[in-house]
């Protein structure tokens, strides 16, 4: 399992790829549990935790990107964008 600080160093695209692979692995582990061939049941919990960490880091990057855009954008334009988002 990767540490969260290592996940934060990865690019968004790489994180998405790792997340997809982890979700597929989780499905495989759950299937093994159902068939009785899973040796260590804690691996499912560990994989779920890993997926949660990846989604957290992705969300952190998303929030940081939004904050950067808001900081750089003129105030009037931001108000228009927020109004447009609330209308949809």
Number of C-alpha atoms within 10 A of each C-alpha: 7 9 9 13 9 8 19 17 10 13 11 16 10 11 18 15 10 16 19 13 12 17 15 12 15 19 12 14 20 16 13 14 15 10 9 9 10 16 10 9 12 10 14 18 11 13 17 16 13 21 19 13 18 21 15 15 20 21 13 13 15 13 12 12 12 12 12 11 12 13 11 10 11 10 10 8 11 15 11 10 10 10 11 10 9 7 6 5
